[in-house]
Amino acid sequence: SMERVLLLLSYRPEFRPGWGHYSHLTPLVLKPLSESGAAAILASTLDVQTLPDGLAQMVHARTEGNPFFIEEVALSLAEEGLVRQEDGRAVLIRPLKEIHLPDTVQAIVRARMDRLGEHSREILRLASVVGREFTENLVARLSEQKDPVRRYLGELKTLEMILEKRFQPELEYMFKHAITHEVAYASLLLSRRRALHRLVGAGIEELYAERLPEF
């Protein structure tokens, strides 16, 4: 029987799909968020109903309405202790003019990585070598930490740097955004990357000998 199917795909502006000429394809160009959209993301991420005057305007101007950048700014403000929650209101710890935001989303992701504990930062870097998606078992094989890596993966998940993707047949995660993956990977020296890639390959052959085509 014939079924009606709606297929929704997302891709970056620079990508040129080979199927872009189909007559039944309807492209929707997502525009940057408005200031009110930026305010909504800030309030949602900070879990408040009211924002300080001027904060949404400043963040919108710096991020140019990029949703991921806005979210990272909100998380960074909270992690730095520059904003606190009081009765559903976000309250700035210092005047707005004294708060300086990084110029790029990569810079703010790097700053968030720098605030991680040493072990969590190392686990994030190891995971970045595996790829955008990675299993707990493979990262654990790469890690030299004495503590179970699940502890640090849990912290990274709480900080919304990674997401749980599936539980079966094993625990698998993915980087929440490609930029987070790219920044973590770029923070590794080239020589260390090469050594880790070799270890990843060996780990895949050892852990997934029966599932090599999948990996």
C-alpha positions in Angstrom: 0.0 0.0 0.0 1.1 3.6 -0.6 1.9 5.7 2.4 2.3 9.4 2.7 5.8 10.2 4.1 7.3 13.5 5.2 11.1 13.5 5.2 12.7 16.4 7.1 16.4 16.9 6.6 18.8 19.5 8.0 22.1 20.6 6.5 24.5 23.6 6.7 24.2 26.4 4.1 27.5 25.5 2.4 26.3 21.9 1.7 25.0 21.3 -1.9 22.8 18.2 -1.9 22.7 16.1 -5.0 18.9 15.7 -4.5 18.3 19.4 -4.4 16.6 19.6 -7.8 13.6 17.5 -7.0 10.3 19.3 -7.7 8.7 18.0 -4.4 11.6 19.4 -2.3 10.7 22.5 -0.3 13.8 24.2 1.1 13.3 26.2 4.3 16.1 28.6 5.1 16.4 29.1 8.8 17.0 32.8 9.7 18.9 33.9 12.8 16.8 34.3 15.9 15.3 37.6 16.8 16.1 39.3 20.1 13.0 37.9 21.6 14.1 34.4 20.4 17.4 34.9 22.0 15.7 36.0 25.3 13.5 32.8 25.2 16.6 30.6 24.9 18.4 32.4 27.6 15.5 32.2 30.0 14.9 28.5 29.2 18.6 27.5 29.6 18.9 29.5 32.9 15.5 28.2 34.0 14.1 31.6 34.8 11.1 33.6 33.7 12.7 37.1 33.9 16.0 38.3 32.5 18.0 41.4 33.6 17.5 44.4 31.5 19.8 44.5 28.5 21.1 41.0 28.8 19.2 39.5 25.9 20.1 42.5 23.7 23.8 42.2 24.4 23.8 38.4 23.9 21.8 38.7 20.7 24.2 41.3 19.3 27.2 39.2 20.1 25.8 35.9 18.8 23.9 37.3 15.8 21.0 35.1 16.7 22.8 31.8 16.5 20.8 29.4 18.8 23.8 27.2 19.8 25.9 30.2 20.6 23.2 31.7 22.7 22.8 28.5 24.7 26.5 28.2 25.2 26.6 31.8 26.5 23.8 31.1 29.0 25.6 28.0 30.3 28.9 29.9 30.5 27.4 32.7 32.5 25.9 30.2 34.9 29.2 28.2 35.2 31.2 31.4 35.8 28.9 32.4 38.6 28.0 35.7 36.7 24.3 35.1 37.0 22.2 33.5 39.7 18.5 32.6 40.1 16.3 34.4 42.6 12.6 33.5 42.7 12.4 32.8 38.9 14.5 35.8 38.0 18.1 35.9 36.6 20.2 38.3 38.6 23.6 39.5 37.4 26.5 39.4 39.9 28.2 42.4 38.3 27.0 45.2 36.1 26.2 44.3 32.5 29.0 46.6 31.2 31.6 44.5 33.1 30.6 41.3 31.4 32.6 40.4 28.4 31.5 37.7 26.0 33.9 35.8 23.6 33.6 36.8 19.9 33.0 33.3 18.6 31.1 30.2 19.6 34.4 28.2 19.4 36.0 30.6 21.9 33.1 30.2 24.4 33.2 26.4 24.0 37.0 26.4 24.6 36.4 28.5 27.7 33.8 26.0 29.0 36.2 23.2 28.3 39.0 25.0 30.3 36.7 25.2 33.3 36.2 21.4 33.4 38.1 19.3 35.9 41.3 17.7 34.5 39.8 14.2 34.2 36.5 15.3 32.6 38.4 17.4 30.1 40.7 14.4 29.2 37.6 12.1 28.7 36.1 14.7 26.4 39.3 14.8 24.3 39.5 11.0 24.2 35.9 10.8 23.0 36.6 13.4 20.3 39.2 11.1 18.7 36.6 8.3 18.5 34.2 10.6 16.6 31.0 12.6 17.0 29.5 9.4 18.4 31.3 7.1 20.8 30.7 4.2 23.3 31.5 4.3 26.9 33.4 1.0 26.6 35.7 2.4 23.9 36.5 5.6 25.8 37.1 3.5 28.9 39.7 1.5 27.0 41.5 4.6 26.0 41.4 6.2 29.5 44.1 5.9 32.0 41.9 7.2 34.8 41.5 5.0 37.9 37.9 6.1 38.4 35.2 4.7 36.1 34.7 6.9 33.1 30.9 6.9 33.6 31.4 9.4 36.4 33.1 11.9 34.1 30.7 11.2 31.2 27.9 11.9 33.6 29.4 15.3 34.4 29.8 16.1 30.7 26.2 15.1 30.1 25.0 17.3 33.0 26.9 20.2 31.5 25.2 19.5 28.2 28.4 18.9 26.2 27.4 15.3 25.3 24.1 13.4 25.1 23.1 9.8 25.7 22.3 8.3 22.4 21.3 4.7 23.3 21.6 2.2 26.1 21.5 -1.1 24.2 23.5 -3.1 23.3 25.8 -0.8 25.3 25.9 2.8 26.5 26.6 5.2 23.7 26.9 8.9 23.7 27.3 11.7 21.1 28.6 15.3 21.2 25.7 17.6 21.5 27.0 19.8 18.7 29.6 19.3 16.0 31.4 22.5 17.2 32.0 21.0 20.6 33.5 17.9 19.0 35.7 20.0 16.7 37.0 22.2 19.6 37.8 19.2 21.8 39.6 17.5 18.9 41.5 20.6 17.9 42.8 20.9 21.5 44.9 17.8 21.1 48.5 17.9 19.8 48.9 16.3 16.4 51.3 13.7 17.7 48.9 12.7 20.5 46.0 12.5 18.0 48.0 10.0 15.9 48.7 7.9 18.9 45.1 8.0 20.1 43.8 7.1 16.6 46.0 4.1 16.6 44.6 3.1 20.0 41.1 3.6 18.9 41.6 1.3 15.9 43.1 -1.4 18.2 40.3 -0.9 20.7 37.6 -1.3 18.0 39.3 -4.5 16.7 39.4 -5.9 20.3 36.0 -4.8 21.7 34.0 -5.2 18.5 35.6 -8.1 16.7 32.2 -9.5 15.9 30.8 -6.2 14.7 33.6 -4.7 12.6 31.5 -3.8 9.6 29.3 -1.7 11.9 32.4 0.2 13.2 
